[in-house]
Amino acid sequence: MLKKEMKEEANPVLDIVTSSLDDGKANEMVIIDLRGKTSIANEMVVASGTSDRHVISLAQRVQENLKAAGYKSVSEGEAKGDWVLIDANDVIVHLFRPEVREFYNLEKMWQSVANLRQE
């Protein structure tokens, strides 16, 4: 996947999400710039964990750090840990086990309408 440069605007929620995933050793993090493309969010973050437990741990870390900073989020999918979705208002986070991520391939779906950045 190509790495594309984006004009950065300060987004503390995105910063918390990406630093939480970095600290949690998430794999293959991609940030998809959705500004001007859809009203669901400004950015989408897609990352992988190595197992269902790792995915669940990453999701918990993201949510705890957002809450500690005063931001609200809602999530679903923690029960199985195959795919966890976190809605943090203007940032949507998708956390996958590698084979589930490959199957759904969200990056490909959004590639034509958004700028992608790999971290």
C-alpha positions in Angstrom: 0.0 0.0 0.0 1.3 3.4 -0.8 2.1 5.9 1.9 0.6 9.3 1.1 1.3 12.6 2.8 -1.6 14.4 4.4 -1.8 17.9 5.7 -1.9 17.4 9.5 -4.4 19.2 11.7 -4.1 18.8 15.4 -6.5 16.0 16.5 -5.9 15.0 20.1 -8.3 12.0 19.8 -6.3 10.7 16.8 -3.0 11.3 18.8 -4.3 9.3 21.8 -5.5 6.5 19.5 -2.3 6.1 17.6 0.0 6.5 20.7 -2.2 3.9 22.5 -1.9 1.5 19.6 1.9 2.1 19.3 2.4 1.5 23.0 0.3 -1.7 22.8 2.4 -3.0 19.9 -0.4 -3.0 17.3 0.7 -4.2 13.9 0.3 -2.5 10.5 -1.5 0.6 11.6 -3.0 2.6 8.8 -4.7 6.0 9.1 -7.3 6.8 6.5 -8.2 10.5 6.1 -11.9 10.8 5.6 -12.3 14.6 5.8 -14.5 15.8 3.1 -15.3 12.2 2.0 -17.9 11.1 4.5 -19.7 12.5 7.5 -19.1 9.4 9.8 -15.7 10.6 11.0 -12.6 12.6 10.1 -10.2 9.7 10.3 -10.3 5.9 10.4 -7.6 3.9 12.0 -7.1 0.3 11.1 -4.7 -1.9 12.9 -4.0 -5.6 13.8 -3.3 -7.5 16.9 -1.6 -10.8 17.0 -4.4 -12.7 18.7 -7.9 -12.2 20.0 -6.5 -11.3 23.4 -4.1 -8.8 21.9 -7.0 -7.2 19.9 -9.1 -6.9 23.1 -6.1 -5.5 25.1 -5.5 -2.9 22.4 -9.2 -1.9 22.4 -9.1 -1.6 26.2 -6.0 0.5 26.1 -7.4 2.9 23.6 -10.6 3.3 25.5 -8.9 3.8 28.9 -6.6 6.4 27.5 -9.4 8.3 25.7 -11.5 8.2 29.0 -8.5 9.5 31.0 -8.2 12.4 28.6 -11.9 13.2 28.9 -13.1 11.8 25.6 -16.0 9.4 25.2 -16.0 6.4 23.0 -18.3 3.4 22.4 -17.2 0.0 21.1 -18.4 -3.4 20.1 -16.8 -6.7 19.4 -14.7 -7.2 22.5 -16.5 -10.5 23.4 -14.8 -12.4 20.5 -11.8 -10.2 19.8 -11.8 -10.9 16.0 -12.8 -7.4 15.1 -13.3 -4.6 17.6 -14.9 -1.3 16.4 -14.3 1.8 18.5 -16.3 5.0 17.7 -14.4 7.9 19.3 -16.6 10.6 17.7 -14.4 12.0 14.9 -12.1 8.9 14.8 -13.3 5.4 14.0 -10.9 2.6 15.0 -11.0 -0.9 13.6 -8.9 -3.6 15.3 -8.6 -7.0 13.8 -6.9 -10.3 14.0 -4.7 -10.5 10.9 -6.8 -13.1 9.0 -10.0 -11.2 9.7 -8.5 -8.0 8.5 -7.3 -9.6 5.3 -10.8 -11.0 4.7 -12.6 -7.7 5.1 -9.8 -5.5 3.6 -11.2 -2.2 4.7 -8.2 -0.3 3.4 -8.9 -1.4 -0.1 -12.5 -0.4 0.2 -11.6 3.1 1.3 -8.5 3.5 -0.8 -10.3 5.0 -3.8 -11.9 7.8 -1.7 -9.3 8.7 0.9 -5.7 9.3 1.6 -4.0 6.4 3.4 -1.0 6.7 5.7 0.8 3.8 7.3 2.4 4.3 10.7 
